[in-house]
Amino acid sequence: MSINQLNALFRDFMQFYAYFFSFLNSQKLIMQELYFLSAF
């Protein structure tokens, strides 16, 4: 594998990682809001 291929792979992985974590955080926020709404 060349350095360029490794860099591209790493970049794609980091983009996926960032997307996945923002998705998890949004899910967590939605669950918290639902919990707070159901508490009232």
Helices and strands as residue ranges (DSSP letters): H 3-39
